[in-house]
Amino acid sequence: MDHQTLLLVISFVSATILIFILRKSNQTQNSTKLPPGPKPLPIIGNILELGKNPHKALTKLSKIYGPIMTLKLGSITTIVISSPQVAKQVLHDNSQIFSNRTVPHAISAVDHDKFSVGWVPTLNLWKKLRKSCATKVFSTKMLDSTRNLRQQKLQELLDYVNEKSNKGEVFDIGEAVFTNVLNSISNTLFSMDLAHSTVPDEKSQEFKTIIWGIMEEAGKPNISDFFPILRPLDPQGLYARMTNHMKKLCEIFDGIIEERIRSRSSKVVEVCNDVLDSLLNINIGEATSELSRSEMVHLFLDLFVAGIDTTSSIIEWIIAELLRNPDKLTKVRKELCQTIGKGETIEESHIFKLPFLQAVVKETFRLHPPIPLLLPHKCDELVNILGFNVPKNAQVLVNVWAMGRDPTIWKNPDMFAPERFLECDINYKGNNFELIPFGAGKRICPGLPLAHRTMHLMVASLLHNFEWNLADGLIPEQLNMDEQFGLTLKRVQPLRVQAISSA
């Protein structure tokens, strides 16, 4: 929805919500010293200042109003954090107060917010889901046991690229990576493909369409989030479309669970050693940790939507930055050749031997964090941060994109310079607040261990087996690096490439 349409709709409903806003304003601002921020317009507040790229707009505003500032987004008081020091106070020092979420209307489709590990309050259900993620989904033991499944999927991607190379064809590397990450995750969870990379069929195409639909709807600005009183009306139809997508996905996962339960009850049981088997074993052997059928379905929904989009997006950005900086690409390939023999299969165990590749991944996360504002946090009680009062129920956004481009933190922040990470011990595991693409504190992304393995293995394998050129006669300086804000930070233009086999 463009700005003119948005303003028209908001103006139309303004008479209905004016009294509501004034009442909320009196309740939340009663003589509290809020952080500074731009003066809000009547009714709509600062909505129009967000523009098409809120992460960039908020970064510019933070240079005026400081690392903690206040915006009124419709009727919602929003606190924006733009420095590692303040982020540490919010996500670590006061983690209990800021551990819950403000839930977008679309996320409440099919009651997903009541089961999702990413959105439920940090109470008993959240603890149970996090325990299952830590011990049964993303534990070192589980990831090691499913390593061969991911290796097989990676080989399929390499075969696909090799086929394109032999034919001299250009292709969209982002789309190829998306499909492969989808199948890699589906094999880790279910020991099966949910999409075909080379011969698309109706079922796999439908699945990809559903995933893309959820991502698209989740990334759109929603009037119902700015004015919760309008949620029953769903003025943009966003909630209805999200319900349709999520319902289809939940039905697919429920069918997979049902089929696995039925096969386990038969005399001949195929041992898959995947995440689904692990979770079903919980139900059999550990009653205190048992996940209900609905909890499993929504957990899989979280893992697919979050895992596929963020992982495939960052891999595409990594390759784009290397193609735009050929000297860095040469250094990565040299490290791979020196560490891993020609023709040797790269495995997850090789990752720690590739420091420059790890630096490239960190540098890409710094410049292109997949979720530039992280998921929204919620303040559960009035708290003082840097001498300012953050009111109860305020929405809190952490602008990790701004922190990655801050010249007071990073030398030449707009330059792609992986070498900076060879000179320091900064990582993205939640301890160094200069680099927190996965978040930090209690709400750090539980899928970080799998994402770490998948990103490094896939990029290393693609670079080790092929040389890469930009398609359509582009030279590195011409490569469009513009970003499209949404659920994840995507490229405005697909990355079209041509691969040349190194064999």
Sequence and secondary structure as in RCSB ss.txt:
>XXXX:A:sequence
MDHQTLLLVISFVSATILIFILRKSNQTQNSTKLPPGPKPLPIIGNILELGKNPHKALTKLSKIYGPIMTLKLGS
ITTIVISSPQVAKQVLHDNSQIFSNRTVPHAISAVDHDKFSVGWVPTLNLWKKLRKSCATKVFSTKMLDSTRNLR
QQKLQELLDYVNEKSNKGEVFDIGEAVFTNVLNSISNTLFSMDLAHSTVPDEKSQEFKTIIWGIMEEAGKPNISD
FFPILRPLDPQGLYARMTNHMKKLCEIFDGIIEERIRSRSSKVVEVCNDVLDSLLNINIGEATSELSRSEMVHLF
LDLFVAGIDTTSSIIEWIIAELLRNPDKLTKVRKELCQTIGKGETIEESHIFKLPFLQAVVKETFRLHPPIPLLL
PHKCDELVNILGFNVPKNAQVLVNVWAMGRDPTIWKNPDMFAPERFLECDINYKGNNFELIPFGAGKRICPGLPL
AHRTMHLMVASLLHNFEWNLADGLIPEQLNMDEQFGLTLKRVQPLRVQAISSA
>XXXX:A:secstr
  HHHHHHHHHHHHHHHHHHHHHHHHHHHTT         BTTTBTGGGG S HHHHHHHHHHHH SEEEEEETT
EEEEEE SHHHHHIIIIITTTTT B    GGGGGGGGGGT TTTS TTHHHHHHHHHIIIIISSHHHHHHTHHHH
HHHHHHHHHHHHHHHHHT  EEHHHHHHHHHHHHHHHHHHSS SS SSS  HHHHHHHHHHHHHHHHHTS  HHH
H GGGGGG TTSHHHHHHHHHHHHHHHHHHHHHHHHHHHHSSS     SHHHHHHHHHHH GGG   HHHHHHHH
HHHHHHHHHHHHHHHHHHHHHHHH HHHHHHHHHHHHHHS TT    GGGGGG HHHHHHHHHHHHH  SSTT S
 EE  S EEETTEEE TT EEEE HHHHHT TTTSSSTTS  GGGGGSS   SSSS TT  TT  GGGS TTHHH
HHHHHHHHHHHHHHHEEEEESTT  GGG    EE SSS EESS  EEEEEE  
